[in-house]
Amino acid sequence: MRSGFKGRLMEYSLAVHRMVDKLPGAEENDPAAQMLVISSMMIGPKYAGIVEGLDRGHIIGRLELCCGNAHETVYWLEHFRDQHPEFAGECERLLVEGRDIAAILDEGMHSISRPNQA
C-alpha cells in the first residue's frame, strides 16, 4: 500500500482501472469507460507535479486540473454504474473515495486561492 495522498491517488486510479478491466473490451469499445480510466489516471500525475515542486509557476492551474479530473471521474463513475449495473457495488465504493478525493482537492484549491487574512 502506498502512503500519503499521492499514494492514495495512485491506488484510486488503479482500482478504477481494475474495475473497468473486468468488463471485456470496455476500454476499446466503451467511450464512457475510456473517459473514466483517463480522468482517474490524470489526477495523480498532476498532483505529483505539485508536491514534487515541479513547475511551481503553475501550481494553481495544475490544482485546478486535479479538481476537474476528480469531478470528471465521479461523473464517469456514475455513468458507468448506470450503464453497467453489475458493477454498482464496486462503483459505489469508488464513488465514496472519488467524492472524498474531490473534496480534499477542492479544499486545497480554495485555501490557496483565498486572499491572505491577517
N, C-alpha and C positions, 0 to 999 in steps of 0.2 A: 504494500500500500504506500502510495506517495504521500508526502507530508505537505502541509501548508495549503494555501488557497490555490496556488499554481498546480499542485498535485491533484487537488480536488477537481479542478477544471479538466485535467487530463483524464482522470477516472470517469468523469461525467461523459466526456466525448467518446471514450472507449465503450462505455455502457450503451450509449445511443447507437454506436456503430455495430456493436454485437447484436443488439436487438434487431436492427434492420437486416443484418446478415442472415437472420433466421428465416427471412422471407425470401425464398428463391427468386433470383432475378430482380429483386426490388431496386437495387442501385442502378441497374441498367435500364429498367422498363418503367419505373415509377417516379415521375418528376418530383412528387412530394417527398418521397424517401430520399431522393438525391439532395433536395434542398435541406432536409432535416440533417443529413450527415454533414453537408457543407457548413451549415450555420453552426452546428455544435462543434465542429472542428476549428472554427475560426476564432472562438472566444479565447482559448488558451494561448495561442501564439501571440496575439495582440497584447494580452495581459503580461505574458512573459517579457515582451519587449519593454514594457513599462517598468516592471520590477527589476529587470537586469540593467536598467539605466540606459537602454538603447534609445537613441533619438529623443532626448529629453525635450527638445523644442516642440514636440507634437504629442505630449502626454494627454492633453485634453481630447484631442482628436482620436487618439488610439483608444482612450477610455470610452469615448462615445461609440466607437465601433464595437468594442466589447459589449456595451449595453445593448446596442442594436442587435448584435448577433445573439445575445442571450434571449432577448424578447422574441426574435425570429424563431429560435429553437423551440421556445414554448408554443408559439403559434403552430409550427410544423408538427410538433408532438401531438397537439390537439387534433390536427388534421389527420395524422397517421392513425391515431387512436380511433377516430370516427370512420376512417376508411378500412381499417383492419381491426375489427372488434376483438379478434382472438388475441390481440396484444394489449387490450385495455388495462389489465392489471399492471403489466410492465410499464406501459406508458404513464399510468398514474403515479407510479413511484418516481419515474424520471421527471414528470411534471412538478412534483413536490420539490425535487432537487433543483430543477431548472428555475422555478419561481424564486427559490431562495437565492440562487446564484445571481439572478437578475436583480433582486432587491439589494444584495450586497454591492453589486456594481453600480446600481443607481445611487445608493447612499454615497459611495466613493465619488461619483460624478458630482453629486450635489455638494459634497463637502469641499471639493476643490474649486467649484465654480462660485461658491458664496463669497461675497466680499469679506475681507478680514474684519473681525469685530474686536474692538479694543476693550 
